[in-house]
Amino acid sequence: MKNVGDNETDLENGRFDNDKERSLKTSRSSSRLKVNNQALLSGLAYCLSSCSMILVNKCVLSSYDFNAGISLMLYQNFVSVLIVSSLSILGVISTEPLTWRLIKVWLPVNFIFVGMLVTSMFSLRYINVAMVTVLKNFTNVITAVGEMYLFNKHHDNRVWASLFLMIISAISGGITDLSFNAVGYTWQFINCFLTASYSLTLRRVMDTAKQVTKSGNLNEFSMVLLNNTLSLPLGLLLIFVFNEVDYLYSTPLLRMPTFWLVMTFSGFLGLAISFTSMWFLHQTGATTYSLVGSLNKIPLSIAGIVLFHVPTSLENSASILFGLVAGVFFARAKIKERTQS
């Protein structure tokens, strides 16, 4: 038989086990809550920065009527180089040193990168934000075809069906666009081709680039620094080719402090997209990242129509909504395809 001391010991042990179990549950729930909060915060930061970047660029090019898209791109990239270099020097982030071997490997991709940014600026000047987001879906079509021929990657019927819906929505959107501009649409289609080319070329070049780095790796910060640094001399050349120098000398906008503030803010946003996308991808995963990226286009399109007072019709609004929904279907189809493979 147990004595009174043994019973008290059992009771104390029981209380200790219950307290321990409670503390473990509390720590698990708090860590889960912390992860969820981080994922939510990173997702909001990514959505906010990506939406704001397009809207601010549209504001500079259309509302301010700034007719020097290449100069805007150049200034934004210069701001990015300045910030990333400063953070690297302070030891906040790590970047690979820009060696001549690395530059030679990366230069072809950088030409496409600069072309992609420049054509994006040109198209955004003439086309409303909602139609730009819908027309950008053509990038997915070109990328899917490119993957099939270059990497022998086959997609299932759901992916091709969603791509077909994207094409239909882009065509119907263009037909019903009350502010249709042939020049803007031409630049946007060139942009889609260059964006798809950049995505397809980057996959091959990254493997080669890693081999010529000192650490054998190439993180996102190094790619941001590499792309933006190499874009500066090419951007300067394009400013002279497209004769933006005369415009820059004559425009009164460069004498307005508020305009410089907006341009600098756009440079910060460009860099913020890189940082927040990395953070969000780390907190969630490729599946959630791609789906949120597609859903993010819906509030962006609405904001673009409302903020810039875009004339629209019921047919055009339906085409835009159809295209945005097709983008979400495409993201879901790619997720299922990735899961099955």
Disulfide bonds with the S-S distance in Angstrom:
none
